[in-house]
Amino acid sequence: MASILSGNQYQQTNPQENNPIAGINNIINQILNSVNPQNTFQQILQQSSDAKNAMQLINQYGNGDPKQAFINYMNSTGKQNLGKEILQRFGIN
């Protein structure tokens, strides 16, 4: 898989690459395994409009807390039960 930081196009040749959770884990590993995780995170936000939009939603709905943002967003759309089910399914309490 191409690195999000390399600028290479993402090519889906492996069915596992279609898994958004695997993609998120890869980005997390890039950040955590980098020499400067904060700088790497900022580069990702600058280079990816999806990441930038996600961070804006996290700040808007959760004041920087992704879990709280998810809960608040699901509550605002009237889908709090679905939100709780998703959190439980992923083992997030």
DSSP file (Angstrom, degrees, kcal/mol; ACC not computed):
  #  RESIDUE AA STRUCTURE BP1 BP2  ACC     N-H-->O    O-->H-N    N-H-->O    O-->H-N    TCO  KAPPA ALPHA  PHI   PSI    X-CA   Y-CA   Z-CA
    1    1 A M              0   0    0      0, 0.0     2,-0.2     0, 0.0     9,-0.1   0.000 360.0 360.0 360.0 141.1    0.0    0.0    0.0
    2    2 A A        -     0   0    0      7,-0.2     2,-0.2     9,-0.1     8,-0.0  -0.476 360.0-110.2 -74.2 144.3    1.2    3.5   -0.8
    3    3 A S    >>> -     0   0    0     -2,-0.2     3,-0.8     1,-0.1     4,-0.6  -0.508  13.5-134.2 -73.5 142.2    2.0    5.8    2.1
    4    4 A I  T 345S+     0   0    0      1,-0.2     3,-0.3    -2,-0.2    -1,-0.1   0.769 108.9  52.6 -64.8 -24.3   -0.4    8.7    2.6
    5    5 A L  T 345S+     0   0    0      1,-0.2    -1,-0.2     2,-0.1    -2,-0.0   0.655  96.4  66.5 -85.8 -15.4    2.8   10.8    3.0
    6    6 A S  T <45S-     0   0    0     -3,-0.8    -1,-0.2     2,-0.1    -2,-0.2   0.711  97.2-129.2 -81.1 -19.4    4.4    9.7   -0.2
    7    7 A G  T  <5 +     0   0    0     -4,-0.6     2,-0.1     1,-0.3    -3,-0.1   0.434  59.9 141.1  84.6  -1.7    1.9   11.3   -2.5
    8    8 A N      < -     0   0    0     -5,-0.5    -1,-0.3     1,-0.1     2,-0.1  -0.439  60.7-100.3 -72.6 148.4    1.5    8.0   -4.4
    9    9 A Q        -     0   0    0     -2,-0.1     2,-0.6    -3,-0.1    -7,-0.2  -0.425  35.1-116.1 -67.3 142.2   -1.9    7.1   -5.6
   10   10 A Y        -     0   0    0     -2,-0.1     2,-0.5    -9,-0.1    -1,-0.1  -0.722  33.2-165.1 -81.4 118.5   -3.7    4.5   -3.5
   11   11 A Q        -     0   0    0     -2,-0.6     2,-1.2    -3,-0.0     3,-0.3  -0.926  14.0-143.9-112.1 128.4   -4.3    1.4   -5.5
   12   12 A Q        +     0   0    0     -2,-0.5    -2,-0.0     1,-0.2     6,-0.0  -0.718  48.4 134.9 -93.6  92.6   -6.7   -1.2   -4.4
   13   13 A T        +     0   0    0     -2,-1.2    -1,-0.2     1,-0.1     3,-0.0   0.534  62.0  60.5-110.2 -13.2   -5.1   -4.5   -5.4
   14   14 A N  S >  S-     0   0    0     -3,-0.3     3,-2.0     1,-0.1     4,-0.4  -0.967  76.3-138.1-119.2 128.0   -5.6   -6.4   -2.2
   15   15 A P  G >  S+     0   0    0      0, 0.0     3,-1.4     0, 0.0     4,-0.2   0.814 104.9  63.8 -55.0 -29.5   -9.2   -7.0   -0.8
   16   16 A Q  G >  S+     0   0    0      1,-0.3     3,-1.5     2,-0.2     6,-0.2   0.806  91.8  64.9 -63.7 -27.6   -7.8   -6.1    2.7
   17   17 A E  G <  S+     0   0    0     -3,-2.0    -1,-0.3     1,-0.3     6,-0.1   0.670  90.0  65.6 -70.3 -15.7   -7.1   -2.6    1.4
   18   18 A N  G <  S+     0   0    0     -3,-1.4    -1,-0.3    -4,-0.4    -2,-0.2   0.561  79.6  99.3 -78.4  -8.3  -10.8   -2.1    0.9
   19   19 A N    <>  -     0   0    0     -3,-1.5     4,-1.8    -4,-0.2     3,-0.3  -0.706  62.5-158.6 -84.1 112.6  -11.2   -2.3    4.7
   20   20 A P  H  > S+     0   0    0      0, 0.0     4,-2.3     0, 0.0     5,-0.2   0.833  92.2  57.4 -62.8 -30.8  -11.4    1.2    6.2
   21   21 A I  H  > S+     0   0    0      2,-0.2     4,-2.6     1,-0.2     5,-0.2   0.906 105.8  49.7 -65.4 -40.4  -10.4   -0.1    9.6
   22   22 A A  H  > S+     0   0    0     -3,-0.3     4,-2.2    -6,-0.2    -1,-0.2   0.897 110.3  51.3 -63.5 -39.5   -7.2   -1.4    8.1
   23   23 A G  H  X S+     0   0    0     -4,-1.8     4,-2.0     2,-0.2    -2,-0.2   0.908 110.4  48.0 -63.3 -42.7   -6.5    1.9    6.4
   24   24 A I  H  X S+     0   0    0     -4,-2.3     4,-2.7     1,-0.2    -2,-0.2   0.919 110.6  51.6 -64.2 -43.4   -7.0    3.7    9.7
   25   25 A N  H  X S+     0   0    0     -4,-2.6     4,-2.6     1,-0.2    -2,-0.2   0.891 108.0  52.5 -61.0 -38.7   -4.7    1.3   11.5
   26   26 A N  H  X S+     0   0    0     -4,-2.2     4,-2.2     2,-0.2    -1,-0.2   0.909 110.3  47.3 -63.4 -41.5   -2.0    1.9    8.8
   27   27 A I  H  X S+     0   0    0     -4,-2.0     4,-2.3     2,-0.2    -2,-0.2   0.922 111.5  50.9 -65.6 -43.1   -2.2    5.7    9.3
   28   28 A I  H  X S+     0   0    0     -4,-2.7     4,-3.0     1,-0.2     5,-0.2   0.921 110.5  49.4 -59.0 -44.2   -2.0    5.3   13.0
   29   29 A N  H  X S+     0   0    0     -4,-2.6     4,-2.3     1,-0.2    -1,-0.2   0.880 108.0  53.9 -64.3 -37.6    1.0    3.1   12.6
   30   30 A Q  H  < S+     0   0    0     -4,-2.2     4,-0.4     2,-0.2    -1,-0.2   0.927 113.3  43.4 -59.7 -43.8    2.6    5.7   10.3
   31   31 A I  H >< S+     0   0    0     -4,-2.3     3,-1.2     1,-0.2    -2,-0.2   0.962 116.9  44.1 -66.6 -52.1    2.1    8.3   13.0
   32   32 A L  H 3< S+     0   0    0     -4,-3.0    -1,-0.2     1,-0.3    -2,-0.2   0.805 115.4  48.0 -67.2 -29.8    3.3    6.3   15.9
   33   33 A N  T 3< S+     0   0    0     -4,-2.3    -1,-0.3    -5,-0.2    -2,-0.2   0.430  91.7 102.8 -91.7   1.4    6.3    4.8   14.2
   34   34 A S  S <  S-     0   0    0     -3,-1.2    -3,-0.0    -4,-0.4    -4,-0.0  -0.398  80.7-119.7 -82.1 162.5    7.5    8.1   12.9
   35   35 A V  S    S+     0   0    0      1,-0.3    -1,-0.1    -2,-0.1    -4,-0.0   0.879 111.0  26.3 -65.9 -38.6   10.4   10.1   14.3
   36   36 A N  S  > S-     0   0    0      1,-0.1     4,-2.4     2,-0.0    -1,-0.3  -0.794  70.3-177.3-128.3  88.0    8.1   13.0   15.1
   37   37 A P  H  > S+     0   0    0      0, 0.0     4,-2.6     0, 0.0     5,-0.2   0.854  83.1  53.1 -56.7 -39.7    4.5   11.8   15.5
   38   38 A Q  H  > S+     0   0    0      2,-0.2     4,-2.2     1,-0.2     5,-0.1   0.919 111.6  45.8 -63.2 -43.1    3.1   15.3   15.9
   39   39 A N  H  > S+     0   0    0     -3,-0.3     4,-2.3     2,-0.2    -1,-0.2   0.903 112.4  50.9 -65.9 -41.9    4.7   16.5   12.7
   40   40 A T  H  X S+     0   0    0     -4,-2.4     4,-2.2     2,-0.2    -2,-0.2   0.915 109.7  50.5 -61.6 -43.7    3.5   13.4   10.8
   41   41 A F  H  X S+     0   0    0     -4,-2.6     4,-2.2     1,-0.2    -2,-0.2   0.918 110.4  49.3 -60.7 -44.4    0.0   14.0   12.1
   42   42 A Q  H  X S+     0   0    0     -4,-2.2     4,-2.0     1,-0.2    -1,-0.2   0.875 109.1  52.9 -64.2 -37.1    0.0   17.6   10.9
   43   43 A Q  H  X S+     0   0    0     -4,-2.3     4,-2.2     2,-0.2    -1,-0.2   0.907 108.1  50.6 -63.5 -41.7    1.4   16.5    7.5
   44   44 A I  H  X S+     0   0    0     -4,-2.2     4,-1.9     1,-0.2     8,-0.2   0.921 109.9  50.1 -62.5 -43.8   -1.5   14.1    7.1
   45   45 A L  H  < S+     0   0    0     -4,-2.2     7,-0.3     1,-0.2    -1,-0.2   0.880 113.4  46.6 -62.1 -37.6   -4.0   16.8    8.0
   46   46 A Q  H  < S+     0   0    0     -4,-2.0    -1,-0.2     1,-0.2    -2,-0.2   0.846 117.8  41.2 -72.0 -34.1   -2.4   19.1    5.4
   47   47 A Q  H  < S+     0   0    0     -4,-2.2     2,-0.6     1,-0.1    -2,-0.2   0.659 109.7  59.0 -91.5 -17.6   -2.3   16.5    2.7
   48   48 A S     X  -     0   0    0     -4,-1.9     4,-2.3    -5,-0.2     5,-0.2  -0.939  54.5-166.8-122.5 115.7   -5.6   14.8    3.1
   49   49 A S  H  > S+     0   0    0     -2,-0.6     4,-2.6     1,-0.2     5,-0.2   0.849  94.7  56.1 -66.2 -31.8   -8.9   16.7    2.9
   50   50 A D  H  > S+     0   0    0      2,-0.2     4,-2.4     1,-0.2    -1,-0.2   0.921 109.0  45.6 -64.2 -43.6  -10.7   13.6    4.4
   51   51 A A  H  > S+     0   0    0     -7,-0.2     4,-2.5     2,-0.2    -2,-0.2   0.909 113.1  50.5 -65.7 -41.3   -8.4   13.7    7.4
   52   52 A K  H  X S+     0   0    0     -4,-2.3     4,-2.1    -7,-0.3    -2,-0.2   0.921 111.8  47.4 -62.6 -43.9   -8.8   17.5    7.7
   53   53 A N  H  X S+     0   0    0     -4,-2.6     4,-2.2     2,-0.2    -2,-0.2   0.899 111.1  51.6 -63.9 -41.1  -12.6   17.1    7.6
   54   54 A A  H  X S+     0   0    0     -4,-2.4     4,-2.4     1,-0.2    -2,-0.2   0.915 109.9  49.2 -62.2 -42.6  -12.6   14.3   10.1
   55   55 A M  H  X S+     0   0    0     -4,-2.5     4,-2.4     1,-0.2    -1,-0.2   0.877 108.7  53.2 -66.2 -36.6  -10.5   16.5   12.5
   56   56 A Q  H  X S+     0   0    0     -4,-2.1     4,-2.6     2,-0.2    -1,-0.2   0.910 110.6  47.2 -63.4 -41.7  -12.9   19.4   12.1
   57   57 A L  H  X S+     0   0    0     -4,-2.2     4,-3.0     2,-0.2     5,-0.4   0.895 110.7  52.2 -65.5 -39.7  -15.9   17.1   13.0
   58   58 A I  H  X S+     0   0    0     -4,-2.4     4,-1.9     1,-0.2     6,-1.4   0.909 113.7  43.7 -62.5 -41.8  -14.0   15.8   16.0
   59   59 A N  H  X S+     0   0    0     -4,-2.4     4,-1.1     4,-0.3    -2,-0.2   0.894 116.7  47.2 -69.2 -39.1  -13.3   19.3   17.2
   60   60 A Q  H  < S+     0   0    0     -4,-2.6    -2,-0.2    -5,-0.2    -3,-0.2   0.933 125.8  25.6 -68.4 -47.4  -16.9   20.4   16.4
   61   61 A Y  H  < S+     0   0    0     -4,-3.0    -3,-0.2    -5,-0.2    -2,-0.2   0.692 137.2  23.5 -94.1 -20.3  -18.7   17.5   18.0
   62   62 A G  H >< S-     0   0    0     -4,-1.9     3,-1.9    -5,-0.4    -3,-0.2   0.311  92.7-118.8-133.0  10.6  -16.2   16.3   20.7
   63   63 A N  T 3< S-     0   0    0     -4,-1.1    -4,-0.3     1,-0.3    -3,-0.1   0.886  90.3 -39.7  51.0  41.5  -13.9   19.2   21.5
   64   64 A G  T 3  S+     0   0    0     -6,-1.4    -1,-0.3     1,-0.2    -5,-0.2   0.326 115.5 115.4  92.7  -6.5  -11.0   17.1   20.2
   65   65 A D    <>  -     0   0    0     -3,-1.9     4,-2.5    -7,-0.4    -1,-0.2  -0.859  50.5-160.7 -99.5 109.0  -12.2   13.8   21.7
   66   66 A P  H  > S+     0   0    0      0, 0.0     4,-2.3     0, 0.0    -1,-0.2   0.877  89.6  49.1 -58.8 -40.9  -13.0   11.3   18.8
   67   67 A K  H  > S+     0   0    0      1,-0.2     4,-2.4     2,-0.2     5,-0.2   0.941 113.7  45.4 -65.2 -46.2  -15.2    9.0   20.9
   68   68 A Q  H  > S+     0   0    0      1,-0.2     4,-2.9     2,-0.2     5,-0.2   0.869 110.9  54.8 -65.1 -35.5  -17.2   11.9   22.3
   69   69 A A  H  X S+     0   0    0     -4,-2.5     4,-2.6     2,-0.2    -1,-0.2   0.922 108.9  48.0 -62.1 -43.9  -17.5   13.4   18.8
   70   70 A F  H  X S+     0   0    0     -4,-2.3     4,-2.7     2,-0.2     5,-0.2   0.939 113.4  47.0 -62.1 -47.6  -19.0   10.2   17.6
   71   71 A I  H  X S+     0   0    0     -4,-2.4     4,-2.4     1,-0.2    -2,-0.2   0.938 114.9  46.0 -60.6 -48.1  -21.4    9.9   20.4
   72   72 A N  H  X S+     0   0    0     -4,-2.9     4,-2.3     2,-0.2    -1,-0.2   0.888 113.1  50.0 -64.1 -39.4  -22.5   13.6   20.1
   73   73 A Y  H  X S+     0   0    0     -4,-2.6     4,-1.3    -5,-0.2     6,-0.2   0.940 111.6  47.4 -64.9 -46.3  -22.8   13.2   16.3
   74   74 A M  H  <>S+     0   0    0     -4,-2.7     5,-2.8     1,-0.2     3,-0.3   0.896 112.7  50.1 -62.6 -39.8  -24.9   10.1   16.5
   75   75 A N  H ><5S+     0   0    0     -4,-2.4     3,-1.3    -5,-0.2    -1,-0.2   0.899 107.5  54.0 -63.5 -40.5  -27.1   11.8   19.2
   76   76 A S  H 3<5S+     0   0    0     -4,-2.3    -1,-0.2     1,-0.3    -2,-0.2   0.751 110.5  46.7 -68.6 -22.6  -27.6   14.9   17.0
   77   77 A T  T 3<5S-     0   0    0     -4,-1.3    -1,-0.3    -3,-0.3    -2,-0.2   0.374 116.9-112.1 -98.2   3.7  -28.8   12.7   14.1
   78   78 A G  T < 5S+     0   0    0     -3,-1.3     3,-0.2    -4,-0.3    -3,-0.2   0.700  88.9 112.5  76.1  19.0  -31.2   10.7   16.3
   79   79 A K     >< +     0   0    0     -5,-2.8     4,-2.5    -6,-0.2    -4,-0.2  -0.154  24.2 131.1-115.6  37.9  -29.1    7.5   15.9
   80   80 A Q  H  > S+     0   0    0     -6,-0.3     4,-2.4     1,-0.2     5,-0.2   0.852  72.5  53.7 -62.7 -34.4  -27.9    7.2   19.5
   81   81 A N  H  > S+     0   0    0     -3,-0.2     4,-2.2     2,-0.2    -1,-0.2   0.913 110.0  47.2 -66.0 -41.3  -28.9    3.5   19.7
   82   82 A L  H  > S+     0   0    0      2,-0.2     4,-2.5     1,-0.2    -2,-0.2   0.915 111.0  52.9 -63.7 -42.2  -26.9    2.7   16.5
   83   83 A G  H  X S+     0   0    0     -4,-2.5     4,-2.4     1,-0.2    -2,-0.2   0.914 109.4  48.0 -58.9 -44.2  -24.0    4.6   17.9
   84   84 A K  H  X S+     0   0    0     -4,-2.4     4,-2.4     1,-0.2    -1,-0.2   0.899 111.3  51.2 -63.0 -41.1  -24.0    2.6   21.1
   85   85 A E  H  X S+     0   0    0     -4,-2.2     4,-2.5     2,-0.2    -2,-0.2   0.906 110.0  49.0 -63.8 -41.8  -24.2   -0.6   19.2
   86   86 A I  H  X S+     0   0    0     -4,-2.5     4,-1.7     2,-0.2    -2,-0.2   0.935 111.4  49.3 -63.9 -46.3  -21.2    0.4   17.0
   87   87 A L  H  <>S+     0   0    0     -4,-2.4     5,-3.3     1,-0.2    -2,-0.2   0.914 113.0  47.3 -59.7 -43.0  -19.1    1.3   20.0
   88   88 A Q  H ><5S+     0   0    0     -4,-2.4     3,-1.4     3,-0.2    -1,-0.2   0.896 107.7  56.1 -64.5 -40.2  -20.0   -2.0   21.7
   89   89 A R  H 3<5S+     0   0    0     -4,-2.5    -1,-0.2     1,-0.3    -2,-0.2   0.856 111.8  43.0 -61.4 -34.8  -19.2   -4.0   18.6
   90   90 A F  T 3<5S-     0   0    0     -4,-1.7    -1,-0.3    -5,-0.1    -2,-0.2   0.342 118.0-112.5 -93.4   6.4  -15.7   -2.5   18.5
   91   91 A G  T < 5 +     0   0    0     -3,-1.4     2,-0.6     1,-0.2    -3,-0.2   0.802  66.9 146.4  71.2  29.0  -15.3   -2.9   22.2
   92   92 A I      <       0   0    0     -5,-3.3    -1,-0.2    -6,-0.2    -2,-0.1  -0.889 360.0 360.0-102.5 118.6  -15.3    0.8   23.0
   93   93 A N              0   0    0     -2,-0.6    -1,-0.1    -3,-0.1    -5,-0.1   0.389 360.0 360.0-108.9 360.0  -16.8    1.6   26.4
